[in-house]
Amino acid sequence: MTKIVQPSVDPFYFHYPSGATLVTSHAGGRSNLMAVAWHVAISRVPPYYAVSISSKRFTHELIVESGEFTVNFVPWEERELVAKVAACSGRDVDKFAAFQIETEAGSQVKAPVLKAAFAAYECRVAGHYPYGDHDLFVAEVVAVQWERSAFTDDGRLDLESVSPVSYMGEDRYVTAAQEVYLDRGALVGEALEIARRR
Amino acid sequence: MTKIVQPSVDPFYFHYPSGATLVTSHAGGRSNLMAVAWHVAISRVPPYYAVSISSKRFTHELIVESGEFTVNFVPWEERELVAKVAACSGRDVDKFAAFQIETEAGSQVKAPVLKAAFAAYECRVAGHYPYGDHDLFVAEVVAVQWERSAFTDDGRLDLESVSPVSYMGEDRYVTAAQEVYLDRGALVGEALEIARRR
């Protein structure tokens, strides 16, 4: 494809879907949750996970105060909840009460986990890095909560049981489809054999 | 959902789909590309983006040496390329030659951009943070290359024109489907009105 090249990057964050997670936090008797599409795994052993959150957010204040948060992965049925959570601030609204969100206690952190989540990571902040208009919080994953029926026996998300929500920017959401298994070993073996014969 | 709670987190990275990107790098006359599912936007103004890469990878060596990389978003048609790139190391194979990958020059960095990508970010490293078994490279996005036909006039990825590739772990890939627009303002207004009446 012949691409447009631009030194200006706006609006660079609409280029691909990213999981629409709900991040909870709790400090000083106050709890909140917000929608976060900018999140990432960093390490598997030991497990580290990061979220990028604007310093203007109420959640930012609670995470700085407590050093803790949870990342909740919710099914497609909860997409309107994600949109509602994204549309208001915990400074103005108790979102848990207003949207009748059921929670369970964190096992290692004070931030709650959503009952509707098919998986949630309990996180303790290990590093905090301001970059531009957001702050990156890198955290150790200190516990995982997961719904057994949402996963296969070998630990994969079972798309026949649960459809994840991803965000596309501009209030648009998608789910996952057309799952394929690709045998990377066979594919690369074949490709390298063809390359050798060229 | 009643969840299993585990203090051990393995295998925590299979819980949701994550965009399957191809990251290119170039240093000392050598180029490489690798498949990266652990990537994230951090800031919009100015734009920062991060990738998490094991220090064992050839790409890690090239990024440390050059301070540069590109992140390429490829369409569903290229899913087998992603699997092949993921199946071998640039220390053993010139992947560009072996898989006949066409590239274009970066406009601001020496790492190449993939012709097959519908969008690519040119990145210059601003921070480098080892966490567990991977290193997080935070970079300024110094240019964006994007295929006009893949995006709508208002800058969204056009799913009628292009299907992005996401990774599910364990050599499984998905694309995006069932796009919906959710009017967050209307949804939250209605929900808060119902809450007021309760």
Chai-1 contact restraints between the chains, C-beta under 6 A:
chainA,res_idxA,chainB,res_idxB,connection_type,confidence,min_distance_angstrom,max_distance_angstrom,comment,restraint_id
A,M1,B,E147,contact,1.0,0.0,6.0,A-B,restraint_1
A,K3,B,Q145,contact,1.0,0.0,6.0,A-B,restraint_2
A,K3,B,W146,contact,1.0,0.0,6.0,A-B,restraint_3
A,K3,B,E147,contact,1.0,0.0,6.0,A-B,restraint_4
A,I4,B,W146,contact,1.0,0.0,6.0,A-B,restraint_5
A,I4,B,R148,contact,1.0,0.0,6.0,A-B,restraint_6
A,V5,B,S107,contact,1.0,0.0,6.0,A-B,restraint_7
A,V5,B,Q145,contact,1.0,0.0,6.0,A-B,restraint_8
A,Q6,B,V144,contact,1.0,0.0,6.0,A-B,restraint_9
A,P7,B,A143,contact,1.0,0.0,6.0,A-B,restraint_10
A,V9,B,P47,contact,1.0,0.0,6.0,A-B,restraint_11
A,V9,B,V141,contact,1.0,0.0,6.0,A-B,restraint_12
A,V9,B,V144,contact,1.0,0.0,6.0,A-B,restraint_13
A,P11,B,G155,contact,1.0,0.0,6.0,A-B,restraint_14
A,F12,B,P47,contact,1.0,0.0,6.0,A-B,restraint_15
A,F12,B,V144,contact,1.0,0.0,6.0,A-B,restraint_16
A,Y13,B,A41,contact,1.0,0.0,6.0,A-B,restraint_17
A,F14,B,G155,contact,1.0,0.0,6.0,A-B,restraint_18
A,F14,B,R156,contact,1.0,0.0,6.0,A-B,restraint_19
A,H15,B,F73,contact,1.0,0.0,6.0,A-B,restraint_20
A,H15,B,A119,contact,1.0,0.0,6.0,A-B,restraint_21
A,Y16,B,G19,contact,1.0,0.0,6.0,A-B,restraint_22
A,Y16,B,F73,contact,1.0,0.0,6.0,A-B,restraint_23
A,Y16,B,P164,contact,1.0,0.0,6.0,A-B,restraint_24
A,P17,B,A176,contact,1.0,0.0,6.0,A-B,restraint_25
A,G19,B,Y16,contact,1.0,0.0,6.0,A-B,restraint_26
A,W38,B,V40,contact,1.0,0.0,6.0,A-B,restraint_27
A,W38,B,A41,contact,1.0,0.0,6.0,A-B,restraint_28
A,V40,B,W38,contact,1.0,0.0,6.0,A-B,restraint_29
A,V40,B,V40,contact,1.0,0.0,6.0,A-B,restraint_30
A,A41,B,Y13,contact,1.0,0.0,6.0,A-B,restraint_31
A,A41,B,W38,contact,1.0,0.0,6.0,A-B,restraint_32
A,I42,B,S52,contact,1.0,0.0,6.0,A-B,restraint_33
A,I42,B,Y131,contact,1.0,0.0,6.0,A-B,restraint_34
A,I42,B,H134,contact,1.0,0.0,6.0,A-B,restraint_35
A,I42,B,L136,contact,1.0,0.0,6.0,A-B,restraint_36
A,S43,B,Y131,contact,1.0,0.0,6.0,A-B,restraint_37
A,S43,B,G132,contact,1.0,0.0,6.0,A-B,restraint_38
A,S43,B,D133,contact,1.0,0.0,6.0,A-B,restraint_39
A,S43,B,H134,contact,1.0,0.0,6.0,A-B,restraint_40
A,R44,B,D133,contact,1.0,0.0,6.0,A-B,restraint_41
A,V45,B,D133,contact,1.0,0.0,6.0,A-B,restraint_42
A,P46,B,G132,contact,1.0,0.0,6.0,A-B,restraint_43
A,P47,B,V9,contact,1.0,0.0,6.0,A-B,restraint_44
A,P47,B,F12,contact,1.0,0.0,6.0,A-B,restraint_45
A,Y48,B,Y131,contact,1.0,0.0,6.0,A-B,restraint_46
A,Y48,B,G132,contact,1.0,0.0,6.0,A-B,restraint_47
A,S52,B,I42,contact,1.0,0.0,6.0,A-B,restraint_48
A,F73,B,H15,contact,1.0,0.0,6.0,A-B,restraint_49
A,F73,B,Y16,contact,1.0,0.0,6.0,A-B,restraint_50
A,E80,B,L187,contact,1.0,0.0,6.0,A-B,restraint_51
A,A83,B,L182,contact,1.0,0.0,6.0,A-B,restraint_52
A,A83,B,R184,contact,1.0,0.0,6.0,A-B,restraint_53
A,A83,B,L187,contact,1.0,0.0,6.0,A-B,restraint_54
A,K84,B,L187,contact,1.0,0.0,6.0,A-B,restraint_55
A,K84,B,V188,contact,1.0,0.0,6.0,A-B,restraint_56
A,K84,B,A191,contact,1.0,0.0,6.0,A-B,restraint_57
A,A86,B,R184,contact,1.0,0.0,6.0,A-B,restraint_58
A,A87,B,R184,contact,1.0,0.0,6.0,A-B,restraint_59
A,A87,B,V188,contact,1.0,0.0,6.0,A-B,restraint_60
A,C88,B,V188,contact,1.0,0.0,6.0,A-B,restraint_61
A,A98,B,L192,contact,1.0,0.0,6.0,A-B,restraint_62
A,A98,B,A195,contact,1.0,0.0,6.0,A-B,restraint_63
A,F99,B,A191,contact,1.0,0.0,6.0,A-B,restraint_64
A,S107,B,V5,contact,1.0,0.0,6.0,A-B,restraint_65
A,A119,B,H15,contact,1.0,0.0,6.0,A-B,restraint_66
A,Y131,B,I42,contact,1.0,0.0,6.0,A-B,restraint_67
A,Y131,B,S43,contact,1.0,0.0,6.0,A-B,restraint_68
A,Y131,B,Y48,contact,1.0,0.0,6.0,A-B,restraint_69
A,G132,B,S43,contact,1.0,0.0,6.0,A-B,restraint_70
A,G132,B,P46,contact,1.0,0.0,6.0,A-B,restraint_71
A,G132,B,Y48,contact,1.0,0.0,6.0,A-B,restraint_72
A,D133,B,S43,contact,1.0,0.0,6.0,A-B,restraint_73
A,D133,B,R44,contact,1.0,0.0,6.0,A-B,restraint_74
A,D133,B,V45,contact,1.0,0.0,6.0,A-B,restraint_75
A,H134,B,I42,contact,1.0,0.0,6.0,A-B,restraint_76
A,H134,B,S43,contact,1.0,0.0,6.0,A-B,restraint_77
A,L136,B,I42,contact,1.0,0.0,6.0,A-B,restraint_78
A,V141,B,V9,contact,1.0,0.0,6.0,A-B,restraint_79
A,V141,B,F12,contact,1.0,0.0,6.0,A-B,restraint_80
A,A143,B,P7,contact,1.0,0.0,6.0,A-B,restraint_81
A,V144,B,Q6,contact,1.0,0.0,6.0,A-B,restraint_82
A,V144,B,V9,contact,1.0,0.0,6.0,A-B,restraint_83
A,V144,B,F12,contact,1.0,0.0,6.0,A-B,restraint_84
A,Q145,B,K3,contact,1.0,0.0,6.0,A-B,restraint_85
A,Q145,B,V5,contact,1.0,0.0,6.0,A-B,restraint_86
A,W146,B,K3,contact,1.0,0.0,6.0,A-B,restraint_87
A,W146,B,I4,contact,1.0,0.0,6.0,A-B,restraint_88
A,E147,B,M1,contact,1.0,0.0,6.0,A-B,restraint_89
A,E147,B,K3,contact,1.0,0.0,6.0,A-B,restraint_90
A,R148,B,I4,contact,1.0,0.0,6.0,A-B,restraint_91
A,G155,B,P11,contact,1.0,0.0,6.0,A-B,restraint_92
A,G155,B,F14,contact,1.0,0.0,6.0,A-B,restraint_93
A,R156,B,F14,contact,1.0,0.0,6.0,A-B,restraint_94
A,R156,B,E170,contact,1.0,0.0,6.0,A-B,restraint_95
A,P164,B,Y16,contact,1.0,0.0,6.0,A-B,restraint_96
A,P164,B,P17,contact,1.0,0.0,6.0,A-B,restraint_97
A,E170,B,R156,contact,1.0,0.0,6.0,A-B,restraint_98
A,D171,B,Y181,contact,1.0,0.0,6.0,A-B,restraint_99
A,D171,B,L182,contact,1.0,0.0,6.0,A-B,restraint_100
A,D171,B,R184,contact,1.0,0.0,6.0,A-B,restraint_101
A,R172,B,E179,contact,1.0,0.0,6.0,A-B,restraint_102
A,R172,B,Y181,contact,1.0,0.0,6.0,A-B,restraint_103
A,Y173,B,V180,contact,1.0,0.0,6.0,A-B,restraint_104
A,V174,B,A176,contact,1.0,0.0,6.0,A-B,restraint_105
A,V174,B,E179,contact,1.0,0.0,6.0,A-B,restraint_106
A,T175,B,Q178,contact,1.0,0.0,6.0,A-B,restraint_107
A,A176,B,P17,contact,1.0,0.0,6.0,A-B,restraint_108
A,A176,B,V174,contact,1.0,0.0,6.0,A-B,restraint_109
A,A177,B,A177,contact,1.0,0.0,6.0,A-B,restraint_110
A,Q178,B,T175,contact,1.0,0.0,6.0,A-B,restraint_111
A,E179,B,R172,contact,1.0,0.0,6.0,A-B,restraint_112
A,E179,B,V174,contact,1.0,0.0,6.0,A-B,restraint_113
A,V180,B,Y173,contact,1.0,0.0,6.0,A-B,restraint_114
A,Y181,B,D171,contact,1.0,0.0,6.0,A-B,restraint_115
A,Y181,B,R172,contact,1.0,0.0,6.0,A-B,restraint_116
A,L182,B,A83,contact,1.0,0.0,6.0,A-B,restraint_117
A,L182,B,D171,contact,1.0,0.0,6.0,A-B,restraint_118
A,R184,B,A83,contact,1.0,0.0,6.0,A-B,restraint_119
A,R184,B,A86,contact,1.0,0.0,6.0,A-B,restraint_120
A,R184,B,A87,contact,1.0,0.0,6.0,A-B,restraint_121
A,R184,B,D171,contact,1.0,0.0,6.0,A-B,restraint_122
A,L187,B,E80,contact,1.0,0.0,6.0,A-B,restraint_123
A,L187,B,A83,contact,1.0,0.0,6.0,A-B,restraint_124
A,L187,B,K84,contact,1.0,0.0,6.0,A-B,restraint_125
A,V188,B,K84,contact,1.0,0.0,6.0,A-B,restraint_126
A,V188,B,A87,contact,1.0,0.0,6.0,A-B,restraint_127
A,V188,B,C88,contact,1.0,0.0,6.0,A-B,restraint_128
A,A191,B,K84,contact,1.0,0.0,6.0,A-B,restraint_129
A,A191,B,F99,contact,1.0,0.0,6.0,A-B,restraint_130
A,L192,B,A98,contact,1.0,0.0,6.0,A-B,restraint_131
A,A195,B,A98,contact,1.0,0.0,6.0,A-B,restraint_132
